[in-house]
Amino acid sequence: MHITGLARELNLSVPVVAKHAKIMEKAGLIERTKFGKTHVLGSKIKNIYSMLDELADSHEISLQKGASILEALRKVSGVELKTVGNKEFVMAIDGEEGLYLYEVNGNSPNSTTEQFKLEKNCTIEWKKLIPVTRKKIFVKIK
């Protein structure tokens, strides 16, 4: 977005927006493209997500060897589980409902939280999937 357009959208003066844009640019959160005297700002989404990851809540817990990830979740406050049939699913973390996936030591396991057994020290990360676009497909069966 053009600095003037951003200032108008935020109801701020151009100098104030330009000053904050320089700070965000130095931090690597946005990039500036110049077209003559026109400056257009764009976000660096990957860097913004990395910055937000640094603010993420973390916990250290102890479990017996062979415990499941589901058992680890039960020890962490703010995780809301829901039982559907005979399975439990993460429904919300810290009150934020959504779809979540997990990684163990940076890898996505091919099993459920109940089936994955913890055999050694590890780091489990929960990531909320945020829909950026939606796609609807209307299917008519003949």
N, C-alpha and C positions, 0 to 999 in steps of 0.2 A: 504494500500500500504506500502511496505517496505521503510524505510527512505532513503536508497541508491537509490532505484528506483524513489522515489519522487524527490530527489536531481537531479538526471539525467534528469527527465522530466522537471523540472523547470530551469535547467541549473545553479544550485547553488551548493555550496560546501555542503558536508554532515554535517559539524559542524554548518553551518548557518541554515540548515533545522532542525537539531536536536534542536538548541536553540529556534527556532520559534515553533517547535512542543511542547516543554516544556511549553511555554507561552500559547499556545492554549489548552494544556492538563489541565493546572491550571484553565483556564477559563471554562472548561467543554465542549469545542467545539469538541474535539477529544478524543479518548481513545487509549491506547497503550496495545497491547497484546504481551507478550514476549514468544518466543520459543527458549530457550537457550540464545544465544547471539543475536539472531535476534529479532528486534523490528518491529512490524507491526502496522501501524496507521489506524484507522478507524474513520469516522466522526460520530458525534452524531447529526444527522439531526434535531431532535426535539429541541435541545438546540440552534442550529444555527438559526432555524426559530424564536425561542423566542427572540434571540438577535436582529435579523433583525426587529421583531415586535416593539422593543423599538425605532427603528429609523423611524418608520412610521409617516407620516404626520398626524396631527390631527387638527380639526376645532371645534369651538363652535358656534352654530347658534341658533336663536330663531324662533319659528314657532307657529302658532295658533293651539289650540287643534283641532284634527281631520284632520290635514294636512297629506298628504301622504309622504312616503319615497322619492318618485319621486320629490316632492316639496323641500325636504331637499337637494337632489342632485343638483337641479338647483341653489341652493345658494352657492354651493362649487365650487371654481374654479378648473380647471384641469379635470373635469368630462365631457366626451364627450358622448352625448346621440344621438341615431339614431332612427328615426321614421320608423317603418315598419307597413304598414297598419294603424291601429288606435292605435298601441301600441308603447311605447318608451322603448329602451333597452340601457344599459350601453355598450358602444363600446370600450372605453379607459379611463384610469385614468392616468393623468400626461403623456399623450402621449403613454402609454403602452397598445396596443390592446390586447384583450384576453377575456376569459370567466370569469365572476365574479359572486360570490354569496354573499349574505348579511346575517348578523345576527343582531338581536335586543336583547341587553342585554345577549349576548352569546347563543341565541336560533335561530334556522332557522325557520322563519315563513312559513306557507303553502299558502302564497299569493304573488301576484306580488307587485312590488314597487308602483304601482298606487292604488292597492286595500288596502294595509296595512295602517291603520290609526293610527297616533300617538296620544295617549290619555294622556300620562304623560312623564316626563323627562326620557330619555333613551340614550343608547349608541348604535350607528349603526356602524358596522364594515363591510367593503368591503374586500373580499378576492379574490385574483386572483388564478384561478385554473391553475396549471402548469403541463402540461402533462409530466409524467416521462417515460411512456412506451406507445407504440402505438400497437394497435391490429387491423389488417385488416381482415375482413371477406368477402370473395367473395361468394355471394349467387347466385346459379343458380336455377331458377324456372323451374320446369318440366311442 
